């Protein structure tokens, strides 16, 4: 008894460069635009900030030499609810002070206020490297 072998018909394929329909092209364009927007948002050039902690009247940062801080570095300290969002409002800069790194370990830096009005540092304050 001979077995019959059935070979399915293969679709004919045209050789050369395949054509893309306009719907696929538009979908790819939308996906690339969305990906670009997300990357631009994630890679935005925002200044590095450090959280300021106050214990027993001493100010410290949650970053140290591993974050690039060195003794003598200057930092601007401010309440993040005021700066930089409300910089142009009257008296907004009264809440900003200049500090200097006094000691540093790999993961922490002790800082001291060197200019600006005396502050109580209540709430969540942040520090930015002072580069001017």
Order of alpha helices (4+ residues) and beta strands (2+ residues): alpha-beta-beta-beta-beta-beta-beta
